[in-house]
Amino acid sequence: LDVLQGFASVAHKQRYVRPQFSAERRIVIKKGRHPVVEQALERGHFVANDTLLDKDESLWIVTGPNMGGKSTYLRQVALIVLLAHCGSFVPAESAEIMMVDRIFTRIGAGDNVAQGKSTFLVEMEESATICTQATAESLVILDEVGRGTSTEDGRAIAQAIIEYLVHRVGCFTLFATHYHELTA
């Protein structure tokens, strides 16, 4: 009851809406907002974003400069989907969301020196886990894959992962990158 009351209180205060679950394979979010970032900013300063992932457009490659909002956008979509699946209203004007089996993320740089794992090795292990465990019903969020090695090798790894997720797995994928060449 405490959780549901908390969901209701936040939804009322922050103008959240009830998401609609769809039997169709799609995620449509109109004027979505990042629930955490929005609270850190003064009201009205967060720029809302739209999302449309469906059978014809299952991959979005998001490019732009550092601090341009790529990571915030990816996390925003994942949080909206997660909140909906938890039974919460969501920070958006409207949201139509399919049932997902999992949300996978590969975000940030981190190593595990105690286990002898470099930042690059951790990134590759996490990416491999996503490639082997994601399904067509999954949402995958990848942020700056391939940054832990040389530019050419990193771009090749990023492209291979994108192609595998799109052509073999068929999951919905949001991919933030500095490799503008991947958009081709």
Order of alpha helices (4+ residues) and beta strands (2+ residues): alpha-beta-beta-alpha-beta-beta-alpha-beta-beta-alpha-beta-alpha-beta
